Amino acid sequence: MTALDDSTQAFARQTLNETPEALAEALAALRLWISSNPHLHVNPEERSLVAFLRACKFDLGRTKAKLADYYTMRRDIPEWYSNRDPSLPQIQALAKLGVFVPLRRHHENQLVVIIRTAAHDPRVHCQDDVFKAGNMILDVATRDDHLCQIFGIVAIFDMEGVGFWHGRQMTPGIIKKAVRSWQNYHCRPKKLEFVNAPIYINVILSIFKGFMSEKLKGRVKVHYGGREDVLKIVPKEVLPKEYGGEDGSLEEVIGYWVGRLEEEKEWFAQDEKFKAE
């Protein structure tokens, strides 16, 4: 596992209860639990288990529950977690549109992800494919990013251009799956910031919040202004120029993730087997 610098180690120890001794003990306990629960088909790789331990602050009971629900979710939602092939035309198209865009620079050690909710045409792309492509990009972005595993993720939902047909795609069933995936993920969403929000956003958010834990509800914030509101969330050094930033163009960042998905085609094929029976 990649060595952490002193300040990151100190934060992980104080906030997540992570020490070399706790890590070794927890990994041994989890591997024993995995062998006793073969029906879950949990990924036994150390890097995967460490990420889930960090998400649960090294609480073994919580980690086992999160792992069980995560791998059950992968079975229950095949439209998101089966046939995750980066070469599929719909996945390539959505990646190139930039539906999920992890930025190249962290803010306060947190990964910043811009989720462009209206980047796709709802008459062409179904919402399940949008979430599938987004989750694939997020998996590649977070898999080896120890900082976002320890410090979390800032999700910025850019709602510019959202129209009736986009809203119609967000059924209660889709929203329930989205919240379940956020709450089961191995990196903690520390902020859920909605920018360019239309007036009716509260109707949709009320459905989202109905499925959220109290902690997650408290991390939701809505901004009704334009793109300039993004600068209230993260500094310009982190953002692409289209958001008033200084770190290259959105096109460059999107192109990077299109390439990374293509490079991970074999990893996605191997990852397919990890889901509950």
JOHURA-V552948 format. One record per pair of residues at least 6 apart in sequence whose C-alpha atoms are under 8 Angstrom apart, sorted by sequence separation. I is the first residue (numbers start at 0). J is the second residue. If there is no record, write none. Layout:
# JOHURA-V552948
((I,J) (I,J))
This chain:
# JOHURA-V552948
((11,17) (12,18) (33,39) (42,48) (52,58) (55,61) (73,79) (74,80) (84,90) (85,91) (104,110) (105,111) (141,147) (181,187) (222,228) (238,244) (239,245) (240,246) (11,18) (33,40) (52,59) (55,62) (73,80) (104,111) (141,148) (181,188) (235,242) (237,244) (238,245) (239,246) (240,247) (241,248) (33,41) (54,62) (73,81) (102,110) (208,216) (235,243) (236,244) (237,245) (238,246) (239,247) (240,248) (241,249) (8,17) (101,110) (102,111) (235,244) (236,245) (237,246) (238,247) (239,248) (240,249) (33,43) (52,62) (101,111) (102,112) (234,244) (235,245) (236,246) (239,249) (51,62) (101,112) (102,113) (235,246) (100,112) (101,113) (230,242) (30,43) (99,112) (100,113) (229,242) (230,243) (51,65) (99,113) (100,114) (51,66) (99,114) (100,115) (227,242) (98,114) (99,115) (226,242) (227,243) (98,115) (97,115) (98,116) (26,45) (29,48) (98,117) (98,118) (97,118) (98,119) (26,48) (96,118) (26,49) (96,119) (41,66) (196,221) (198,223) (93,119) (193,219) (196,222) (197,223) (22,49) (25,52) (188,215) (191,218) (192,219) (193,220) (194,221) (195,222) (196,223) (39,67) (190,218) (191,219) (192,220) (193,221) (194,222) (195,223) (196,224) (41,70) (178,207) (189,218) (190,219) (191,220) (192,221) (193,222) (194,223) (195,224) (29,59) (40,70) (190,220) (192,222) (194,224) (195,225) (39,70) (98,129) (179,210) (194,225) (195,226) (25,57) (39,71) (174,206) (175,207) (178,210) (194,226) (99,132) (174,207) (178,211) (25,59) (29,63) (98,132) (99,133) (152,186) (154,188) (169,203) (194,228) (89,124) (98,133) (151,186) (152,187) (153,188) (154,189) (155,190) (156,191) (158,193) (159,194) (171,206) (175,210) (194,229) (17,53) (21,57) (93,129) (101,137) (110,146) (151,187) (152,188) (153,189) (154,190) (155,191) (156,192) (157,193) (158,194) (159,195) (161,197) (99,136) (109,146) (110,147) (148,185) (149,186) (150,187) (151,188) (152,189) (153,190) (154,191) (155,192) (156,193) (157,194) (158,195) (159,196) (15,53) (90,128) (94,132) (99,137) (108,146) (109,147) (148,186) (151,189) (152,190) (153,191) (154,192) (155,193) (156,194) (157,195) (158,196) (17,56) (89,128) (90,129) (93,132) (94,133) (101,140) (108,147) (147,186) (148,187) (153,192) (155,194) (157,196) (158,197) (15,55) (16,56) (17,57) (112,152) (114,154) (116,156) (117,157) (192,232) (15,56) (16,57) (90,131) (109,150) (110,151) (111,152) (112,153) (113,154) (114,155) (115,156) (116,157) (117,158) (14,56) (15,57) (90,132) (108,150) (109,151) (110,152) (111,153) (112,154) (113,155) (114,156) (115,157) (116,158) (117,159) (118,160) (122,164) (126,168) (108,151) (109,152) (110,153) (111,154) (112,155) (113,156) (114,157) (115,158) (116,159) (117,160) (121,164) (125,168) (126,169) (109,153) (111,155) (113,157) (115,159) (117,161) (121,165) (116,161) (117,162) (120,165) (141,186) (0,46) (127,173) (121,168) (126,173) (130,177) (79,127) (83,131) (117,165) (78,127) (79,128) (116,165) (78,128) (79,130) (80,131) (79,131) (83,135) (78,131) (79,134) (157,226) (155,229) (54,148) (47,142) (50,145) (53,148) (54,149) (46,142) (53,149) (46,143) (50,148) (76,176) (72,180) (69,180) (69,183) (68,183) (69,184) (66,183) (65,183) (136,256) (139,259) (139,260) (136,260) (139,263) (135,260) (106,233) (106,234) (54,184) (54,185) (106,237) (53,185) (54,186) (105,237) (51,184) (53,186) (54,187) (104,237) (15,149) (51,185) (103,237) (50,185) (51,186) (102,237) (50,186) (102,238) (11,149) (7,146) (103,246) (1,145) (103,252) (102,252) (101,252) (100,252) (100,253) (97,253) (100,256) (96,253) (95,253) (94,253) (95,254) (94,256) (95,257) (94,257) (91,257) (85,260) (86,261) (85,261) (85,263) (86,264) (85,264) (84,264) (84,267) (83,267) (84,268) (83,268) (82,268) (83,271) (82,271) (81,271) (80,271) (74,274) (73,274) (74,275) (72,274) (73,275) (74,276) (70,273) (71,274) (70,274) (71,275) (70,275) (71,276) (42,273) (40,272) (41,273) (40,273) (41,274) (39,273) (40,274) (41,275) (39,274) (40,275) (39,275) (40,276) (38,275) (39,276) (38,276))
